[in-house]
Every structure is written in C-alpha cells, then in structure tokens.
Amino acid sequence: MSDDVPSWIGMFDLFRIGIGPSSSHTVGPMVAASRFIAALPAGMPIQDLRVELFGSLALTGKGHATDTAVVLGLLGEQPDRVDPDQIAALVGAVSERKTLRLPDGQIVAFDPTRDIVFNRAMLPRHPNAMRCTARSVKAEFARTYYSVGGGFIVNEDDEPSGAPDATAVPYPFTTSTELLAMADAASLSIAALQRHNERSFRSDAQISRDTAHIWTVMQACVARGLRASGELPGGLRVRRRAPGLHLRLIAQQDRNERDVLQGMDWINLFALAVNEENAAGGRVVTAPTNGAAGIVPAVLHYYDRFVTGATADGIETFFLAAAAIGTLIKRNASISGAEVGCQGEVGSACAMAAGGLVAALGGSNGQVENAAEIALEHNLGLTCDPIAGLVQIPCIERNALASVKAINAARLSLHGDGSHFVSLDQVIRTMRDTGRDMLSKYKETSQGGLAVNAINC
C-alpha cells in the first residue's frame, strides 16, 4: 500500500489547510482537477470537457461533495485558498450557465450533471480514481489521477504530489525502529529529529511560522464550530451539538460546579466543533485527513487549556512528533479510508495525537512510540461506513471518542518507561494487512455496516 507514497513526507504534507468534508474525496479531486487544467496544452481550443469518477469517489462522491470539488478545481481554485462562503455561488453559476471559465480565459460548455460521470467500477490501482478528458476538434488530452488519502494526488505516470526526495534529509527513516535508532545515535528527541529533516526545506523561522499558522487555523475552526448552529447539510438532519454543549459547559463553570470528568467533555467539544465544521464544508486542517480532522486539534486544545505549563514550543514539539508518526503510517500502510477503512484515518490521527502529546509533555522517545502504538492498536479493524456517504455518522462522534483515547494512550505510556511488547511497526503492518483483508463494502463505499443498517427513510 506504499507504492503511491512520495519518498519524503513532511509535516506540512500531513497538516494541510483545506475545506471539508473529505481530504481524499474533496481536497484531492479539487487539486487533481486544477492540476489537469494547468497541464492542458497551451492554446488548445477546448470543445468538450469531461470528468469521470471511479470507485469510492463515485460511490460516496455526492455525500463527500466530490462533484463540487471538481468544478472548483476546473475553475482553478485551490483548497487552501478558496473561500468556503463563496463555494455555493461559484458552483451555482456553473450549474446555471452550463459553462465555466477556465483560468486561461476560455469559456467552455460544461454541465456538471452531464459532464461529471459517477462510475462505480474500481480501477485496479486505487479505489479513489478520476479521469479528466479535454477534447478539441483535432486532439484529445486526458489524465488519470488517484486520490490516495490526506489530499495526496498521484497521476497515471507514477508521479506523487510534488514532495521532495528523501535523500535530501539528514535522517531518512522509514520505520519506527530506524527512527528510534537514529534519534538515539544523534541524541535527539523524535521532534528534534523531525525538525532537522524539515530544515532541509524550510528555515527554523519558517517552520515556526508555518506551524503557528496551522495551529491558528485549527483554533479558528473550533471557534467557528462553537458559534454555528442548525442542521448539517446532506439530508440526514443531523444537528450541530457543539454550540449547545459549549453553553452548558460555560454555565457549569459559572456555577462553579465540580465534575471530575468535565475535562473529557471539553475534549469532546473541541472534536465535535471541528468535525461539524468539516461536515458543513468549512475550513479545516487535514490531520492527516479531513474525516479525522478533529482529533489532533482536540488534543492540542486539551494541552493548551488544561496542561499546566503548556507553551508555544510545546505545541510545535507536538506537531513535529505527530508528523513523524504520521509519516510512518502513511509510508508503511495507508491513511485512506477507501483503502484500509477508518483505522487508516481515525486510527492514524489518534496515534499521531497520542505521540505528539507525549512529546509535548516531555516524554522519552520510547514513550512517544509506545503512545502511538497503543492508540493505533486499539483502532485496528475500524471500518469506514458513513451513512448516506456523508462525513457525519459515525464520523463526528468517532473523532470525539478517539481524542479521549489518544490522551488515555499518552497517559498510559507516560506511566511506563517506554518498553512494551508490541512495536509501532508491528501495529502499522497489522493495520495494513487488516485493510487488505477488509471487504470493500466497509471501506468508504457506503455499501455495508451502518450505511445499510441505519438507512435513512
């Protein structure tokens, strides 16, 4: 499952600013469509434009707003720059006029209901595939892209989505065993080792600035999720719970009520706020995916709000260590729900958050690896079976539960000395094997599990 992974995966590959509801089904297709338009031969007069979605992109594409993402990409929009408040108007104009203006100024006939085709057939390389075709009177230009999780895009020529070569970094680890050995030999923490690798492409000042920006976007996402109210889009009539829970927690504080588990309520709140925003198509940070976008922010908010002595340096350490964990999982298994089920999304995010928290709290490298191992181990076998193809049920609550689980994994690890029976490498390998054995109906196709046993009538 690592064939489509670039040789170097950095922190800012795993933490990307985008929009909801899905990194693989929304962010990835938008990037692919915009990349296709940018690759068109100069001066080609386009008569016909068509996008065909395959496999999981077709099966859950409507619920994941894949068709909307494709239109935005063809318009030249990018996930980190498009204004979520303008999306409806941009896509609505294309649907109404049945034309779109390409970035080069050409106006091309395009009817999304006709020219975006949902084909349930699976292409052999990856469950998330899309083929873009442009025709002129004399020529045809076509490209096939694969959205392999977390917004990563690979095209048919085996070119990953632009990451540099791993030989450019001083510590090119590929397993947790290598990571721990390299860190030990260099007398570095996991976070410090990851920083050394990031320095190959960014200065220390840039790393700190860009990390702070990611954290700011996460905080803004939580704040929006606490303000917004009403039902989420899609037809399930799922109501946002974060605003009401927030008001109750504030009221409890004002009344000076004591509840030893109130901290857990706040952690749940932070995760719910993010994933309700994601379900509504708001601005989120893939961490490492949109479906699992609430876990890292929730655990970071816990650290920032409830841990005595929390610092900006601690937050940076968290991100760096979490990125090292995420790199291992993406390289040796997958973070794509369409490939390995939700264990690859929520499980990965839970492991990243657990390891990141231990690092921020000053834990040893062994404890960081142990925390990630505990968190991932206890998400093994988790299926991806969203009801109606929407990133709402069970996705939103699942992020809240995994956020608490990540903190528990961190605490269990910190009560030990880092030694443990099962290694992170072994759990990652087990997750990969479990994903391969999992029936496709449980891997983001909405053809099994809750998606068929909790039918919305």
N, C-alpha and C positions, 0 to 999 in steps of 0.2 A: 504493500500500500504506500510505499515511499517513492515510487518511481517518478511521480509528478512533483516532488518536493525540490525546490532550489537548493543548491549546495550550501548557501548561507541563509539563515533565517534570523533576523534581528528583532530587537524589542519593538521597533516601530512597524514591523511586518505583522506582529501578533496583536498589537494595540493600534488599530486604525480608526480614524473618525469616519463615520458613515451615517446611514439612515436605516431605520427599521423597514420591515420586520426581520430580514434574514441576510446574513453575510453571504451565504452561498447562493441564495435564490433572488436576492435583491441587489446587494452591493456587487457581487461578482458579475451577473449579467449586465448591469449598467456599465461596469468597467469594460467588459468584452465588447458591448455594442459601440461604445465610444472609441475603443481601440480599432474596431473594424472600420468605422467611418474615417478615422485618421489614416488608416492604411490604404484607402481607396486610391487607385492610380490618379495622379494629378490630371485634371481636365476631363475626366471620364463623365460624359453626359448620361446620367442615370435615368432609365426609363421605368425600372421596376426594382423594388426593394422588398426583401422577404426575410423573416427570421423564424427558424423552426426550433422549437424547444423539445428536448427529448427526456425520457425517463422521469426522474424525480422533479426536474424543472417543469415538466408538463403536468405530472400528477398532482403536485401541490403548488403549481405556479400561480394560480388565481389567488389562493389564500395567502401566498407569500409576496404578492404584488410584483411578480416577475415581469408581467406584461407592461406594467407601469415603468419598471426599471429599464426595460428595453427601449421604450420610447424616449425616456430621459437620456439614455446613452446615445441614441441616434441623434439627439439634439446637441450632443457634445457636453452634456452635464456630467459632473463628477460627484461621487458620493460625499466627499469631504467638503464640497463647495456648494452644492445645490441647497437652496432654501426650502426646508420642508413645508413652509407655509405657502410656497408658490407652486408646489408639485401639481396639485389638482388643476390649477389654471393652465399650466404648461401642457399637461397631458390632455386636458379637456379641449384645448384649442386644436390639437392634432386630431382628436376624435371627431370634432365638429366639422373641421375643414377638410378632413381626409387628405391632408398634405402635411409635410414637415419641411422646415428649412434646415438644411444641413449646415454645419459650421462654415463651409466654403461659400455659402450663399445660395446654393442650388435649392430650388423648391421642387420636391419630389412627391408624387402621388403616394400616399400611404394611409391605409385604413387599418388600424390596429386589430379590429375584429376579423379582418380577412388576411392580413399580411403577417400576423404573428400566429403561427400554427403550433398547436399543442399535440405533440406526437408521443404517445405513451411508450413507444418502443425504447428499449435501453441500448445505447451504444456500448460496445464491449469495453472501452477504456475506462469510463467512469459514469456513474448514474446521472450526474449533472452535466448535460451536454447541450450546446446550442450551435446551430449553423446559420450564418448570415450570408446572404447572397444578394449581390447587386448586378443588374443587367443593363447594358446599353443595347443599341441596335446591332452593334458588331461584336460585343465582348461580354464576358461574364467574369465576375470577381467573387470568389467565395472563400470563407474561412470557417473552420470548426473550432470552437472553444470549449474548454472544460472548467467548470467552477468547482474547485477541489476542496473548498472549505475555508472559512475565515476571510473570504474576499480574494483568495489567491486564484489566479487565472492561468491556465496553460493552453497554448494553442496546438493545433494538429501537428506542428513541426517540433514538438517536444521542447518548446521554449518556455520556461517558467516565467512568472510575472516580474521579471526585472531585478531580482535580488543578486547582489554581487557574489563572487566565488568565495567559498570558504577558505581557500588558500591565502586570502588577503588578511585573515585574522590571526592573532598570535596563539589562540587556544581553540583549535577547530575540533571540539569534542562532538562525538556522535552518540554516546551512551552515558548513562549516569555514572557508570564505573569509570569511564575516561574522565568525566567532569570532576569527580571527587579526587581522582589521582592527580590530575593537572592542578587542581586548586591546592591540594596538599603539597605537591612538589614546589609550587610557586609561593606557598604561604599566603594564599589569597582566600577570601571568602568567595562563595559562589557569585554573589552580587558583584564583588570587585572584579572577578574574572570576566563576567559578562560585560562589565564596563570597559575593560581592556579591549574586548572584541569590538564593542560599539565605537570605541575611539578610532578604529580603522576607517570609519566613515563620517564621524562627527567629532567635533571638539567637545571637551568636557562641558563648556558653556552651552553648546548646542544640545547636548544630552540632557542637561538640567532644564534648559528652557523648554525643550520639546516634551519632556516628561511632565513638567509642570502644566503644560498646555493640555496634555491628555487628562491629567487629574482635574483640571478646571472644567473640561467638557463633561467628565463624569459627574462632577458636583452639580453642574448646571442641569444635567439630565435628571438627577434626583430632585432638584428643586422644581423643575417643571412637572415632574410626576406627582409631587406633593400638592401642586396647585390645580392641576387639571381634574376634571370630574366628568361624570356621564358614562356612556357606554362606549366600548371599543368598537371599531368598525369591523364588518365582516358578516354580520347576521346572527351570531351566537348570543347577542345581547349580554355580553359579559360586562359587568360594571367595574369601573376602576375602584379599587379598595384602598389604595394608598392615602388619598386625601382624608377619608373618614378615620382611618387608623391613626393618622398623624394628629388629627384633632383630639382623639381620645387620649393619646399618649401625652400631649401637651397639657390636657386637662388633669391627668393623673399627676403630672409634675407640679402643676399649680396647686393641687390639693395636698401635695407632699405625701402622696400615697407610696407605700413601700411594697415592692414586689421583687423578689429576688430574681425573677426571670424577665423582668422588664427589658433588660438589655437585649434579650432574644427578640422581643417584639420590635425593637428598633432595627435590629439586623434584618428581620423580615420586611419591615417597612422600606428600608433602602432598596432591597432587591425588588420588591413589588413595584416601587416607583419607576425603576429603570425599565423593567420588562413590560410594564403597561405603556410607557413611552415608546418602547420598541414596537409593541403590537400596534400602536397608533401611527407608526411610520415616522416617529420623531428622530432627533439627532442623538445617536448613541456612539459608544466606542466598542468595536468588536474586541472581545476579551475572553477567549480568542475568536468567538463567533458572536453573532447577534442573539441567537437563541439562548446563549448562556451569558449574555452581556451584563446581567445584574450581579453576578457572584463576586467578581473582583471589586467593583465599586462598593458593594455592601460590606465586604470585609475591610476594605480601606476606610470606609466611613466609621466602622467599628473601631479600628485602630486610632483614627484621628480624634474620635469623640470620647472613647471610653478608656483608652490606654494612657495612664499617667506617664508623662514624659515623651509623648509622641511628637515627632519632629518632621520637618520637610525632608531632611536627609533620610529619615526612616521610611518615608513614602517612596523616595527614589530607590532605596535599597529593596523595598517590596517589589517594585516594578521590575528591577533588574533580575532579582532571583526568580520571580514568576516567569519572566521571559525565558530564562534558562530551562525551566521545567517545561514550558510550552514548546520550546524548540525540540526537546527530546521526544515529546509525544507526537508532534506533527511529523517529525522525521521518521520515526520508527513505527508509527501506527497511522492515525488519522484524527483530525478534528472535525470531520464532515459527518453530520447525522445521516446523510444519504448513503454514506459508505460503511459506517460502523454502528449506526444508531446513536442515541443520545449520550451513551457513555463517552463518545468522542467529543461531545460538546460540553454538556454539564460536568461530566467526569473530568475532562481536561481543565476546565475553568476552576473546578473545586480543588484539583491538585495544585494548580498554579497559585491560587489564593492561599492555600494552606502553607505551601513552601515559602511564598512571599511574606506571609505574616510571621513565620518563624524567623526569617532573615531580619525583618524589621525589628523584632523583639530581641535580637542579639544571639539567636540560637547558632549552634555549630553547623557546619556543612552537613554532617551526618544527620542532624536533627531536621534540617531543611529537606533533605532527600527522604527521610522517614515520614515526615508530614505529608509530602506529595504522594508517597506510596500508599499511606493509609487512606487518604482521600480518594485516590483513583481506584484502589482495590474495592472500596465499598460503593462504587458506582458501576462495577463490572456488570455487563448484561443489560444495562438500561436501554430500553427501546425508544425509538422516535416515532410516535404515532399520534401526531397532532389532529385533533378533531376538526373536520372541515378544512384541513390543510392550513389552518390559521395558527400563528405562533402565540397561542393564548392558553389553551387547555391541552395538556397539563403543564405547558412550558413556564408560565408565570410563577405558579406556586413552586414548581420544581427548582427554580433559581433561589427562592427563599429558603427552602429546605437544605439545598446544597451549600448555601452561605453559612448556615449554622453548622453544618457538617464540616466545612473547611476549618472553622475556628476550633471545633472539637478535635479535629485531626491535629491541628497545630498544638493544642494544649496537651494531648496525649504524647506527642513527640517530645515536647519540652519537659515532660515529667520523666523521660528516659534519657539515655546517654547517646542516642543515635544508632545504636546497634539493634538489628532486627532480623527476622528470619527470611522474609521475602523482600527482594530488592525492587526498586522502582523499575529497573529494566525488565524484570520478570513480569511485573504487573502490566507494563506497557505492551509487552509481547502477548500477554494473555488477552488484553483488550483487543489487539489486532486480530488474534485468532478467533475470538468470540464474535467480532464483527464479520469476519469471513463466513462463519457458520450461521449467522443470524439470517433468517428468511427476509427477503426483500420487502415483504409487506410490513415489517417492523422498522424499516429504515427510510423514514421521511417520504413515504408514498401514500399515507393515509388509507391503506388497504387492509390494516389489521389493528389489533389491540383496541385501545379506547376509541380510535377513529371509527370503528364499525360497531362497537358495543355500547357506545353512548351517542347514538345517532340523534341529531337534532331534527325533530319532526315539526 
